[in-house]
Amino acid sequence: MDLRAETPLFTGSDWDFALVNRIYEAIEPIAVDEMKLNVYPNQLEIISSEQMLDAYSSVGMPLFYKHWSFGKQFVTNEMLYRKGLRGLAYELVINSNPCISYIMQENSATMQALVIAHAAFGHNHFFKNNYLFRQWTDADGILDYLEFAKRYITLCEERHGQLAVERVLDAAHALMNQGVHRYPRVRPRDLRREAEREAERQAYRESIYDDLWRTVPIGAKATTIARDERLAVLGLPQENILYFLEKSGPQLAAWQREILRIVRLIAQYFYPQRQTKAMNEGAATYVHYRIMTMLHERGQITNGAFLEFLQSHTGVVYQPTYDSGHFGSFNPYALGFGIMTDVERICMDPTQEDREWFGDIAGSGDPLEVLKDIWANYRDESFISQFLSPRLIRQWRLFKILDQENDSEIRVDAIHDERGYRRIRRTLAHEYDIGQQEPDIQVVDVDLAGDRLLMLEHVVLNGVLLDEGDTTMVLQNLANLWGYEVALSEVDAENRNELRSHQAQPQPEWMR
């Protein structure tokens, strides 16, 4: 009999580094040997509240270039924290190899165990195995690339001046959400190689435009052919605006192109996280709940520690009802964890309804293997559309409302009954489709023969136009980078009618 399994790891709230190490050594075999989680090597960093605020300001990265917006974020978060208007996360985890988990000094011993299970094994497994992270991120190279980016931008500030670099970063940050490839490329990203290649890259020459237009014949028919040719040469339409500017911006210097490249590669690194928030947090919450429960069952944490854990866990997965006055949206922890625990029930104790809806997993008897397959092969939209069960819809009392702009009343369009299950599930999944939540804006043409007007198009879905103020500011940044006029047309997705247009001219002093 292993007496150590009956001895609590700790009895109070105090901890030291030796205890944190013992907690980790108790959790690791449960996660790796028993749950068969596939994780990167772990690196735990214990940080203060001020260091956590600093990590907030630099999007959680341990290495990052300097920019005024990060300082602004730090001051804002610090003020709210000191006034008691905002709490801090118990942990912060980095998708890297090794996987870096920041844990707070202020945590109790119980909370240190919780966050190690949650971040160092739950999030870690998800980062390493989910197809979006494998496709779009390079955990092996991200830290080296961030070090290169910090060093490169510092060097640019020394050579070209802080103001000139700041202008490029400001404009690139404004276009960050339009700086990602949404579909897979030919080969995975190797960020270490990207940093090495910087020294080899040369600025793209403006001569491509001369070569293209020098041979264009005169005439309406020839103009049509030439347009098709230039669109093919320039790779238009192009959804990744930062990529297009990096490759084709006529007035950008080599160092400015490299900064655009840095910003878009970092934007691409975060792209999967925007598509897997509910799944990622749900997986980490499911893992920490199972590990902490097993520690308690084996006597490795006391009843008091387990009650402290349950209090924290219950707060994390709390979901306000629509009429509570606190409802804003679905809590990703509650949504992800709720569906995953329901999948566990379906695998172990299915009803006839479950067998009809989930015949491939109902009664399988191995929920963890089913969940690991889900964690690896789905994103939020597909996860909800496939695994939100009728039982959970009834339990959560979900319903769908229809709010049409031209109608004077809001209509309840579906409720939790036989006719409404699929419509509710489809509608909720639709809310997590990044293609529906982010505007579809693409570069569609460039008037290279004349004034080099850069033309963009926003395909309007469900009549939702861009915010006028934000559009004006973002287009101004785009015009500054392009160096010539830019025009954006908002067109209806169904009939292609233009609904609104926007223009911007570059600021003359910007490129000085």
Secondary structure as UniProt FT lines:
FT   HELIX           3..6
FT   HELIX           17..29
FT   HELIX           30..34
FT   STRAND          42..47
FT   HELIX           49..57
FT   TURN            58..60
FT   HELIX           68..82
FT   TURN            83..84
FT   STRAND          91..94
FT   STRAND          99..104
FT   TURN            105..106
FT   HELIX           109..115
FT   HELIX           116..123
FT   HELIX           124..129
FT   HELIX           131..136
FT   TURN            139..141
FT   HELIX           142..160
FT   HELIX           162..174
FT   HELIX           176..178
FT   HELIX           191..197
FT   TURN            198..200
FT   HELIX           207..214
FT   HELIX           220..234
FT   HELIX           241..248
FT   TURN            250..251
FT   HELIX           254..275
FT   HELIX           277..297
FT   TURN            298..299
FT   HELIX           303..316
FT   TURN            322..323
FT   HELIX           332..348
FT   HELIX           352..357
FT   TURN            359..363
FT   HELIX           367..377
FT   HELIX           380..387
FT   HELIX           390..396
FT   STRAND          400..402
FT   TURN            405..406
FT   STRAND          411..414
FT   TURN            418..420
FT   HELIX           421..431
FT   HELIX           434..437
FT   STRAND          440..446
FT   TURN            448..451
FT   STRAND          454..460
FT   TURN            462..463
FT   HELIX           468..482
FT   STRAND          486..492
FT   TURN            493..495
FT   STRAND          498..504
FT   TURN            508..511
//
